[in-house]
């Protein structure tokens, strides 16, 4: 288990833009079947359930800012530039707005550091 925690690394590994896109995709995957069922009077079919179930993964990864598949292969989309470093959502918003926040070097952002 220790090796798995070390392999997963930082808690957040996605950029602000990618998080917004994933949340938008999740919202669309929930909205289309919902609109069909509620307003258009459709009957509940397999594609309604599939769309809603498929929305869970992009929705959760978008909200958390962490993709387990990215962590397993060591990909981070949030450290491509100085303005877009990995961090919390407020840090990413400040960086996207050009406020140039200073990352906290003393804080342990790893999964192991968040569980005492």
HUHU-V773674 format. One record per backbone hydrogen bond with DSSP energy under -0.5 kcal/mol. CO is the residue of the C=O (numbers start at 1). NH is the residue of the N-H. Records with the same first field share a line. If there is no record, write none. Layout:
# HUHU-V773674
CO->NH + NH
This chain:
# HUHU-V773674
1->5
2->6
3->7
4->8
5->9
9->111
13->77
15->19
16->20
17->21
18->22
19->23
20->24
21->25
22->26
23->27
24->28
25->29
26->30
27->31
28->32
30->34
31->35
32->36
33->37
34->38
35->39 + 40
36->42
43->45
45->48 + 49
46->50
47->51
48->52
49->53
50->54
51->55
53->56
54->58
55->59
56->60
57->61
58->62
59->63
60->64
61->65 + 66
65->13 + 14
66->68
67->71
68->72
69->73
70->74 + 75
81->84
84->80
88->92
89->93
90->94
91->95
92->96
93->97
94->99
95->98
101->103
103->105
104->107
107->109
109->11
110->114
111->115
112->115
114->116
